[in-house]
Amino acid sequence: MAYEAPETVYVTETKVACDGGEGALGHPRVYLSMGADGKVECPYCDRLFILDQSGAKAA
């Protein structure tokens, strides 16, 4: 069975929300704050959020 790489999402906010993106098949909505490295990973679905430095603003 091949492992599917988690989705990578580029964002312009330092705080993001993730609900798994699959409606009723997703997971509870969680709010995540970027670390000093400009990245945060969802603990449920492993979706990786990366801060887009070109349009970043602090939330």
PDB file of N, CA, C, O and CB in Angstrom:
ATOM      1  N   MET A   1       0.848  -1.177   0.000  1.00  0.00           N
ATOM      2  CA  MET A   1       0.000   0.000   0.000  1.00  0.00           C
ATOM      3  C   MET A   1       0.893   1.239   0.000  1.00  0.00           C
ATOM      4  O   MET A   1       1.753   1.380   0.869  1.00  0.00           O
ATOM      5  CB  MET A   1      -0.964  -0.001   1.225  1.00  0.00           C
ATOM      6  N   ALA A   2       0.701   2.115  -0.942  1.00  0.00           N
ATOM      7  CA  ALA A   2       1.502   3.326  -1.052  1.00  0.00           C
ATOM      8  C   ALA A   2       1.017   4.380  -0.072  1.00  0.00           C
ATOM      9  O   ALA A   2      -0.186   4.553   0.123  1.00  0.00           O
ATOM     10  CB  ALA A   2       1.460   3.871  -2.479  1.00  0.00           C
ATOM     11  N   TYR A   3       1.955   5.079   0.542  1.00  0.00           N
ATOM     12  CA  TYR A   3       1.625   6.153   1.478  1.00  0.00           C
ATOM     13  C   TYR A   3       1.376   7.437   0.701  1.00  0.00           C
ATOM     14  O   TYR A   3       2.216   7.855  -0.096  1.00  0.00           O
ATOM     15  CB  TYR A   3       2.760   6.354   2.521  1.00  0.00           C
ATOM     16  N   GLU A   4       0.229   8.063   0.928  1.00  0.00           N
ATOM     17  CA  GLU A   4      -0.101   9.316   0.264  1.00  0.00           C
ATOM     18  C   GLU A   4       0.463  10.477   1.085  1.00  0.00           C
ATOM     19  O   GLU A   4       0.175  10.601   2.276  1.00  0.00           O
ATOM     20  CB  GLU A   4      -1.642   9.460   0.079  1.00  0.00           C
ATOM     21  N   ALA A   5       1.257  11.316   0.448  1.00  0.00           N
ATOM     22  CA  ALA A   5       1.855  12.453   1.144  1.00  0.00           C
ATOM     23  C   ALA A   5       0.771  13.412   1.597  1.00  0.00           C
ATOM     24  O   ALA A   5      -0.200  13.629   0.872  1.00  0.00           O
ATOM     25  CB  ALA A   5       2.869  13.178   0.242  1.00  0.00           C
ATOM     26  N   PRO A   6       0.919  14.000   2.802  1.00  0.00           N
ATOM     27  CA  PRO A   6      -0.080  14.963   3.269  1.00  0.00           C
ATOM     28  C   PRO A   6      -0.105  16.201   2.383  1.00  0.00           C
ATOM     29  O   PRO A   6       0.885  16.543   1.736  1.00  0.00           O
ATOM     30  CB  PRO A   6       0.199  15.364   4.719  1.00  0.00           C
ATOM     31  N   GLU A   7      -1.242  16.854   2.369  1.00  0.00           N
ATOM     32  CA  GLU A   7      -1.424  18.063   1.568  1.00  0.00           C
ATOM     33  C   GLU A   7      -0.610  19.212   2.162  1.00  0.00           C
ATOM     34  O   GLU A   7      -0.500  19.335   3.382  1.00  0.00           O
ATOM     35  CB  GLU A   7      -2.921  18.446   1.489  1.00  0.00           C
ATOM     36  N   THR A   8      -0.043  20.047   1.301  1.00  0.00           N
ATOM     37  CA  THR A   8       0.664  21.251   1.725  1.00  0.00           C
ATOM     38  C   THR A   8      -0.147  22.453   1.282  1.00  0.00           C
ATOM     39  O   THR A   8      -0.522  22.562   0.115  1.00  0.00           O
ATOM     40  CB  THR A   8       2.112  21.303   1.142  1.00  0.00           C
ATOM     41  N   VAL A   9      -0.422  23.364   2.224  1.00  0.00           N
ATOM     42  CA  VAL A   9      -1.221  24.553   1.949  1.00  0.00           C
ATOM     43  C   VAL A   9      -0.389  25.781   2.283  1.00  0.00           C
ATOM     44  O   VAL A   9       0.139  25.894   3.389  1.00  0.00           O
ATOM     45  CB  VAL A   9      -2.554  24.541   2.760  1.00  0.00           C
ATOM     46  N   TYR A  10      -0.270  26.702   1.330  1.00  0.00           N
ATOM     47  CA  TYR A  10       0.448  27.948   1.559  1.00  0.00           C
ATOM     48  C   TYR A  10      -0.561  29.010   1.980  1.00  0.00           C
ATOM     49  O   TYR A  10      -1.567  29.220   1.303  1.00  0.00           O
ATOM     50  CB  TYR A  10       1.239  28.392   0.284  1.00  0.00           C
ATOM     51  N   VAL A  11      -0.290  29.678   3.101  1.00  0.00           N
ATOM     52  CA  VAL A  11      -1.218  30.638   3.673  1.00  0.00           C
ATOM     53  C   VAL A  11      -0.517  31.962   3.947  1.00  0.00           C
ATOM     54  O   VAL A  11       0.712  32.028   3.985  1.00  0.00           O
ATOM     55  CB  VAL A  11      -1.837  30.086   4.959  1.00  0.00           C
ATOM     56  N   THR A  12      -1.319  33.029   4.139  1.00  0.00           N
ATOM     57  CA  THR A  12      -0.756  34.355   4.414  1.00  0.00           C
ATOM     58  C   THR A  12      -1.018  34.801   5.848  1.00  0.00           C
ATOM     59  O   THR A  12      -0.646  35.912   6.224  1.00  0.00           O
ATOM     60  CB  THR A  12      -1.332  35.379   3.447  1.00  0.00           C
ATOM     61  N   GLU A  13      -1.651  33.954   6.648  1.00  0.00           N
ATOM     62  CA  GLU A  13      -1.946  34.260   8.050  1.00  0.00           C
ATOM     63  C   GLU A  13      -1.080  33.380   8.940  1.00  0.00           C
ATOM     64  O   GLU A  13      -0.695  32.278   8.550  1.00  0.00           O
ATOM     65  CB  GLU A  13      -3.460  34.047   8.369  1.00  0.00           C
ATOM     66  N   THR A  14      -0.772  33.876  10.148  1.00  0.00           N
ATOM     67  CA  THR A  14       0.014  33.074  11.085  1.00  0.00           C
ATOM     68  C   THR A  14      -0.856  32.161  11.931  1.00  0.00           C
ATOM     69  O   THR A  14      -0.340  31.317  12.664  1.00  0.00           O
ATOM     70  CB  THR A  14       0.828  33.976  11.986  1.00  0.00           C
ATOM     71  N   LYS A  15      -2.175  32.321  11.838  1.00  0.00           N
ATOM     72  CA  LYS A  15      -3.117  31.427  12.513  1.00  0.00           C
ATOM     73  C   LYS A  15      -4.038  30.836  11.457  1.00  0.00           C
ATOM     74  O   LYS A  15      -4.576  31.561  10.619  1.00  0.00           O
ATOM     75  CB  LYS A  15      -3.937  32.181  13.623  1.00  0.00           C
ATOM     76  N   VAL A  16      -4.221  29.513  11.497  1.00  0.00           N
ATOM     77  CA  VAL A  16      -5.039  28.829  10.502  1.00  0.00           C
ATOM     78  C   VAL A  16      -6.006  27.880  11.198  1.00  0.00           C
ATOM     79  O   VAL A  16      -5.808  27.513  12.356  1.00  0.00           O
ATOM     80  CB  VAL A  16      -4.153  28.061   9.494  1.00  0.00           C
ATOM     81  N   ALA A  17      -7.050  27.489  10.478  1.00  0.00           N
ATOM     82  CA  ALA A  17      -8.007  26.502  10.963  1.00  0.00           C
ATOM     83  C   ALA A  17      -7.996  25.318   9.995  1.00  0.00           C
ATOM     84  O   ALA A  17      -7.866  25.491   8.783  1.00  0.00           O
ATOM     85  CB  ALA A  17      -9.449  27.117  11.095  1.00  0.00           C
ATOM     86  N   CYS A  18      -8.133  24.128  10.546  1.00  0.00           N
ATOM     87  CA  CYS A  18      -8.178  22.921   9.718  1.00  0.00           C
ATOM     88  C   CYS A  18      -9.323  22.040  10.207  1.00  0.00           C
ATOM     89  O   CYS A  18      -9.471  21.802  11.406  1.00  0.00           O
ATOM     90  CB  CYS A  18      -6.815  22.147   9.765  1.00  0.00           C
ATOM     91  N   ASP A  19     -10.138  21.554   9.253  1.00  0.00           N
ATOM     92  CA  ASP A  19     -11.228  20.639   9.594  1.00  0.00           C
ATOM     93  C   ASP A  19     -11.145  19.349   8.781  1.00  0.00           C
ATOM     94  O   ASP A  19     -12.102  18.576   8.735  1.00  0.00           O
ATOM     95  CB  ASP A  19     -12.583  21.317   9.364  1.00  0.00           C
ATOM     96  N   GLY A  20     -10.017  19.124   8.152  1.00  0.00           N
ATOM     97  CA  GLY A  20      -9.840  17.917   7.351  1.00  0.00           C
ATOM     98  C   GLY A  20     -10.316  18.078   5.923  1.00  0.00           C
ATOM     99  O   GLY A  20      -9.942  17.292   5.053  1.00  0.00           O
ATOM    100  N   GLY A  21     -11.144  19.094   5.668  1.00  0.00           N
ATOM    101  CA  GLY A  21     -11.564  19.414   4.320  1.00  0.00           C
ATOM    102  C   GLY A  21     -12.471  18.418   3.637  1.00  0.00           C
ATOM    103  O   GLY A  21     -12.658  18.512   2.423  1.00  0.00           O
ATOM    104  N   GLU A  22     -13.045  17.466   4.356  1.00  0.00           N
ATOM    105  CA  GLU A  22     -13.884  16.466   3.703  1.00  0.00           C
ATOM    106  C   GLU A  22     -15.285  16.434   4.293  1.00  0.00           C
ATOM    107  O   GLU A  22     -15.908  15.375   4.363  1.00  0.00           O
ATOM    108  CB  GLU A  22     -13.247  15.092   3.815  1.00  0.00           C
ATOM    109  N   GLY A  23     -15.783  17.588   4.716  1.00  0.00           N
ATOM    110  CA  GLY A  23     -17.132  17.663   5.259  1.00  0.00           C
ATOM    111  C   GLY A  23     -17.318  16.752   6.457  1.00  0.00           C
ATOM    112  O   GLY A  23     -16.537  16.800   7.407  1.00  0.00           O
ATOM    113  N   ALA A  24     -18.351  15.922   6.415  1.00  0.00           N
ATOM    114  CA  ALA A  24     -18.650  15.013   7.524  1.00  0.00           C
ATOM    115  C   ALA A  24     -17.568  13.951   7.722  1.00  0.00           C
ATOM    116  O   ALA A  24     -17.492  13.334   8.784  1.00  0.00           O
ATOM    117  CB  ALA A  24     -19.987  14.337   7.289  1.00  0.00           C
ATOM    118  N   LEU A  25     -16.740  13.738   6.715  1.00  0.00           N
ATOM    119  CA  LEU A  25     -15.675  12.742   6.816  1.00  0.00           C
ATOM    120  C   LEU A  25     -14.356  13.347   7.292  1.00  0.00           C
ATOM    121  O   LEU A  25     -13.351  12.643   7.384  1.00  0.00           O
ATOM    122  CB  LEU A  25     -15.470  12.067   5.475  1.00  0.00           C
ATOM    123  N   GLY A  26     -14.352  14.637   7.593  1.00  0.00           N
ATOM    124  CA  GLY A  26     -13.139  15.305   8.059  1.00  0.00           C
ATOM    125  C   GLY A  26     -12.894  15.020   9.533  1.00  0.00           C
ATOM    126  O   GLY A  26     -13.117  13.906  10.006  1.00  0.00           O
ATOM    127  N   HIS A  27     -12.438  16.030  10.247  1.00  0.00           N
ATOM    128  CA  HIS A  27     -12.187  15.898  11.679  1.00  0.00           C
ATOM    129  C   HIS A  27     -12.645  17.176  12.372  1.00  0.00           C
ATOM    130  O   HIS A  27     -12.992  18.141  11.691  1.00  0.00           O
ATOM    131  CB  HIS A  27     -10.678  15.616  11.967  1.00  0.00           C
ATOM    132  N   PRO A  28     -12.658  17.215  13.707  1.00  0.00           N
ATOM    133  CA  PRO A  28     -13.069  18.438  14.402  1.00  0.00           C
ATOM    134  C   PRO A  28     -12.174  19.615  13.984  1.00  0.00           C
ATOM    135  O   PRO A  28     -10.970  19.447  13.792  1.00  0.00           O
ATOM    136  CB  PRO A  28     -13.011  18.235  15.942  1.00  0.00           C
ATOM    137  N   ARG A  29     -12.768  20.791  13.846  1.00  0.00           N
ATOM    138  CA  ARG A  29     -11.993  21.974  13.465  1.00  0.00           C
ATOM    139  C   ARG A  29     -11.022  22.322  14.584  1.00  0.00           C
ATOM    140  O   ARG A  29     -11.402  22.424  15.750  1.00  0.00           O
ATOM    141  CB  ARG A  29     -12.926  23.178  13.155  1.00  0.00           C
ATOM    142  N   VAL A  30      -9.762  22.502  14.205  1.00  0.00           N
ATOM    143  CA  VAL A  30      -8.731  22.918  15.149  1.00  0.00           C
ATOM    144  C   VAL A  30      -8.107  24.209  14.636  1.00  0.00           C
ATOM    145  O   VAL A  30      -7.988  24.420  13.429  1.00  0.00           O
ATOM    146  CB  VAL A  30      -7.648  21.805  15.338  1.00  0.00           C
ATOM    147  N   TYR A  31      -7.710  25.067  15.568  1.00  0.00           N
ATOM    148  CA  TYR A  31      -7.054  26.324  15.237  1.00  0.00           C
ATOM    149  C   TYR A  31      -5.588  26.186  15.607  1.00  0.00           C
ATOM    150  O   TYR A  31      -5.252  25.797  16.726  1.00  0.00           O
ATOM    151  CB  TYR A  31      -7.717  27.535  15.975  1.00  0.00           C
ATOM    152  N   LEU A  32      -4.719  26.509  14.656  1.00  0.00           N
ATOM    153  CA  LEU A  32      -3.287  26.286  14.816  1.00  0.00           C
ATOM    154  C   LEU A  32      -2.522  27.588  14.612  1.00  0.00           C
ATOM    155  O   LEU A  32      -2.897  28.403  13.768  1.00  0.00           O
ATOM    156  CB  LEU A  32      -2.792  25.214  13.832  1.00  0.00           C
ATOM    157  N   SER A  33      -1.458  27.789  15.375  1.00  0.00           N
ATOM    158  CA  SER A  33      -0.593  28.960  15.236  1.00  0.00           C
ATOM    159  C   SER A  33       0.753  28.531  14.674  1.00  0.00           C
ATOM    160  O   SER A  33       1.300  27.496  15.054  1.00  0.00           O
ATOM    161  CB  SER A  33      -0.412  29.682  16.595  1.00  0.00           C
ATOM    162  N   MET A  34       1.277  29.343  13.763  1.00  0.00           N
ATOM    163  CA  MET A  34       2.570  29.059  13.151  1.00  0.00           C
ATOM    164  C   MET A  34       3.685  29.109  14.189  1.00  0.00           C
ATOM    165  O   MET A  34       3.639  29.908  15.124  1.00  0.00           O
ATOM    166  CB  MET A  34       2.855  30.051  12.020  1.00  0.00           C
ATOM    167  N   GLY A  35       4.670  28.262  14.019  1.00  0.00           N
ATOM    168  CA  GLY A  35       5.864  28.309  14.838  1.00  0.00           C
ATOM    169  C   GLY A  35       6.834  29.337  14.268  1.00  0.00           C
ATOM    170  O   GLY A  35       6.541  29.982  13.261  1.00  0.00           O
ATOM    171  N   ALA A  36       7.960  29.486  14.895  1.00  0.00           N
ATOM    172  CA  ALA A  36       8.983  30.441  14.450  1.00  0.00           C
ATOM    173  C   ALA A  36       9.503  30.101  13.053  1.00  0.00           C
ATOM    174  O   ALA A  36      10.009  30.972  12.345  1.00  0.00           O
ATOM    175  CB  ALA A  36      10.149  30.469  15.443  1.00  0.00           C
ATOM    176  N   ASP A  37       9.377  28.842  12.665  1.00  0.00           N
ATOM    177  CA  ASP A  37       9.852  28.420  11.344  1.00  0.00           C
ATOM    178  C   ASP A  37       8.825  28.665  10.235  1.00  0.00           C
ATOM    179  O   ASP A  37       9.085  28.347   9.074  1.00  0.00           O
ATOM    180  CB  ASP A  37      10.216  26.951  11.379  1.00  0.00           C
ATOM    181  N   GLY A  38       7.649  29.232  10.585  1.00  0.00           N
ATOM    182  CA  GLY A  38       6.635  29.543   9.576  1.00  0.00           C
ATOM    183  C   GLY A  38       5.868  28.334   9.077  1.00  0.00           C
ATOM    184  O   GLY A  38       5.343  28.354   7.964  1.00  0.00           O
ATOM    185  N   LYS A  39       5.792  27.273   9.887  1.00  0.00           N
ATOM    186  CA  LYS A  39       5.075  26.058   9.500  1.00  0.00           C
ATOM    187  C   LYS A  39       4.268  25.553  10.679  1.00  0.00           C
ATOM    188  O   LYS A  39       4.613  25.794  11.836  1.00  0.00           O
ATOM    189  CB  LYS A  39       6.054  24.966   9.003  1.00  0.00           C
ATOM    190  N   VAL A  40       3.190  24.852  10.372  1.00  0.00           N
ATOM    191  CA  VAL A  40       2.436  24.134  11.397  1.00  0.00           C
ATOM    192  C   VAL A  40       1.755  22.945  10.721  1.00  0.00           C
ATOM    193  O   VAL A  40       1.291  23.046   9.585  1.00  0.00           O
ATOM    194  CB  VAL A  40       1.382  25.072  12.106  1.00  0.00           C
ATOM    195  N   GLU A  41       1.700  21.818  11.432  1.00  0.00           N
ATOM    196  CA  GLU A  41       1.101  20.601  10.899  1.00  0.00           C
ATOM    197  C   GLU A  41      -0.131  20.251  11.711  1.00  0.00           C
ATOM    198  O   GLU A  41      -0.104  20.297  12.941  1.00  0.00           O
ATOM    199  CB  GLU A  41       2.113  19.434  10.909  1.00  0.00           C
ATOM    200  N   CYS A  42      -1.205  19.902  11.033  1.00  0.00           N
ATOM    201  CA  CYS A  42      -2.429  19.504  11.709  1.00  0.00           C
ATOM    202  C   CYS A  42      -2.198  18.171  12.420  1.00  0.00           C
ATOM    203  O   CYS A  42      -1.719  17.214  11.811  1.00  0.00           O
ATOM    204  CB  CYS A  42      -3.610  19.400  10.704  1.00  0.00           C
ATOM    205  N   PRO A  43      -2.539  18.109  13.712  1.00  0.00           N
ATOM    206  CA  PRO A  43      -2.333  16.852  14.448  1.00  0.00           C
ATOM    207  C   PRO A  43      -3.290  15.729  14.034  1.00  0.00           C
ATOM    208  O   PRO A  43      -3.035  14.563  14.335  1.00  0.00           O
ATOM    209  CB  PRO A  43      -2.483  17.106  15.927  1.00  0.00           C
ATOM    210  N   TYR A  44      -4.382  16.064  13.353  1.00  0.00           N
ATOM    211  CA  TYR A  44      -5.347  15.047  12.918  1.00  0.00           C
ATOM    212  C   TYR A  44      -5.015  14.465  11.544  1.00  0.00           C
ATOM    213  O   TYR A  44      -4.919  13.247  11.390  1.00  0.00           O
ATOM    214  CB  TYR A  44      -6.741  15.640  12.889  1.00  0.00           C
ATOM    215  N   CYS A  45      -4.840  15.332  10.551  1.00  0.00           N
ATOM    216  CA  CYS A  45      -4.714  14.852   9.172  1.00  0.00           C
ATOM    217  C   CYS A  45      -3.325  15.063   8.567  1.00  0.00           C
ATOM    218  O   CYS A  45      -3.095  14.698   7.414  1.00  0.00           O
ATOM    219  CB  CYS A  45      -5.733  15.536   8.311  1.00  0.00           C
ATOM    220  N   ASP A  46      -2.407  15.641   9.320  1.00  0.00           N
ATOM    221  CA  ASP A  46      -1.026  15.886   8.878  1.00  0.00           C
ATOM    222  C   ASP A  46      -0.910  16.915   7.758  1.00  0.00           C
ATOM    223  O   ASP A  46       0.154  17.054   7.155  1.00  0.00           O
ATOM    224  CB  ASP A  46      -0.409  14.596   8.421  1.00  0.00           C
ATOM    225  N   ARG A  47      -1.993  17.637   7.475  1.00  0.00           N
ATOM    226  CA  ARG A  47      -1.926  18.710   6.482  1.00  0.00           C
ATOM    227  C   ARG A  47      -0.895  19.730   6.969  1.00  0.00           C
ATOM    228  O   ARG A  47      -0.917  20.140   8.129  1.00  0.00           O
ATOM    229  CB  ARG A  47      -3.342  19.383   6.259  1.00  0.00           C
ATOM    230  N   LEU A  48      -0.006  20.130   6.082  1.00  0.00           N
ATOM    231  CA  LEU A  48       1.065  21.052   6.435  1.00  0.00           C
ATOM    232  C   LEU A  48       0.719  22.443   5.927  1.00  0.00           C
ATOM    233  O   LEU A  48       0.462  22.627   4.737  1.00  0.00           O
ATOM    234  CB  LEU A  48       2.419  20.578   5.857  1.00  0.00           C
ATOM    235  N   PHE A  49       0.712  23.417   6.823  1.00  0.00           N
ATOM    236  CA  PHE A  49       0.469  24.815   6.473  1.00  0.00           C
ATOM    237  C   PHE A  49       1.802  25.541   6.521  1.00  0.00           C
ATOM    238  O   PHE A  49       2.517  25.468   7.521  1.00  0.00           O
ATOM    239  CB  PHE A  49      -0.576  25.482   7.437  1.00  0.00           C
ATOM    240  N   ILE A  50       2.140  26.244   5.441  1.00  0.00           N
ATOM    241  CA  ILE A  50       3.395  26.978   5.343  1.00  0.00           C
ATOM    242  C   ILE A  50       3.079  28.433   5.080  1.00  0.00           C
ATOM    243  O   ILE A  50       2.268  28.759   4.214  1.00  0.00           O
ATOM    244  CB  ILE A  50       4.307  26.397   4.231  1.00  0.00           C
ATOM    245  N   LEU A  51       3.730  29.310   5.838  1.00  0.00           N
ATOM    246  CA  LEU A  51       3.522  30.741   5.700  1.00  0.00           C
ATOM    247  C   LEU A  51       4.142  31.237   4.406  1.00  0.00           C
ATOM    248  O   LEU A  51       5.331  31.034   4.158  1.00  0.00           O
ATOM    249  CB  LEU A  51       4.109  31.493   6.899  1.00  0.00           C
ATOM    250  N   ASP A  52       3.330  31.889   3.580  1.00  0.00           N
ATOM    251  CA  ASP A  52       3.791  32.490   2.324  1.00  0.00           C
ATOM    252  C   ASP A  52       4.361  33.862   2.670  1.00  0.00           C
ATOM    253  O   ASP A  52       3.612  34.814   2.890  1.00  0.00           O
ATOM    254  CB  ASP A  52       2.619  32.601   1.254  1.00  0.00           C
ATOM    255  N   GLN A  53       5.669  33.961   2.717  1.00  0.00           N
ATOM    256  CA  GLN A  53       6.348  35.186   3.161  1.00  0.00           C
ATOM    257  C   GLN A  53       6.044  36.400   2.291  1.00  0.00           C
ATOM    258  O   GLN A  53       6.168  37.530   2.762  1.00  0.00           O
ATOM    259  CB  GLN A  53       7.835  34.959   3.186  1.00  0.00           C
ATOM    260  N   SER A  54       5.656  36.204   1.056  1.00  0.00           N
ATOM    261  CA  SER A  54       5.419  37.337   0.160  1.00  0.00           C
ATOM    262  C   SER A  54       4.170  38.135   0.525  1.00  0.00           C
ATOM    263  O   SER A  54       4.076  39.314   0.184  1.00  0.00           O
ATOM    264  CB  SER A  54       5.301  36.848  -1.260  1.00  0.00           C
ATOM    265  N   GLY A  55       3.208  37.512   1.215  1.00  0.00           N
ATOM    266  CA  GLY A  55       1.979  38.226   1.555  1.00  0.00           C
ATOM    267  C   GLY A  55       1.595  38.027   3.008  1.00  0.00           C
ATOM    268  O   GLY A  55       0.422  38.147   3.360  1.00  0.00           O
ATOM    269  N   ALA A  56       2.569  37.724   3.860  1.00  0.00           N
ATOM    270  CA  ALA A  56       2.270  37.384   5.252  1.00  0.00           C
ATOM    271  C   ALA A  56       1.855  38.595   6.072  1.00  0.00           C
ATOM    272  O   ALA A  56       2.369  39.702   5.909  1.00  0.00           O
ATOM    273  CB  ALA A  56       3.470  36.732   5.893  1.00  0.00           C
ATOM    274  N   LYS A  57       0.895  38.335   6.967  1.00  0.00           N
ATOM    275  CA  LYS A  57       0.509  39.338   7.951  1.00  0.00           C
ATOM    276  C   LYS A  57       0.198  38.615   9.249  1.00  0.00           C
ATOM    277  O   LYS A  57      -0.349  37.512   9.231  1.00  0.00           O
ATOM    278  CB  LYS A  57      -0.717  40.185   7.463  1.00  0.00           C
ATOM    279  N   ALA A  58       0.538  39.215  10.355  1.00  0.00           N
ATOM    280  CA  ALA A  58       0.300  38.588  11.652  1.00  0.00           C
ATOM    281  C   ALA A  58      -1.189  38.598  11.969  1.00  0.00           C
ATOM    282  O   ALA A  58      -1.868  39.602  11.759  1.00  0.00           O
ATOM    283  CB  ALA A  58       1.092  39.309  12.762  1.00  0.00           C
ATOM    284  N   ALA A  59      -1.688  37.491  12.470  1.00  0.00           N
ATOM    285  CA  ALA A  59      -3.115  37.404  12.821  1.00  0.00           C
ATOM    286  C   ALA A  59      -3.309  37.635  14.297  1.00  0.00           C
ATOM    287  O   ALA A  59      -4.439  37.603  14.784  1.00  0.00           O
ATOM    288  CB  ALA A  59      -3.699  36.043  12.424  1.00  0.00           C
TER     289      ALA A  59
END
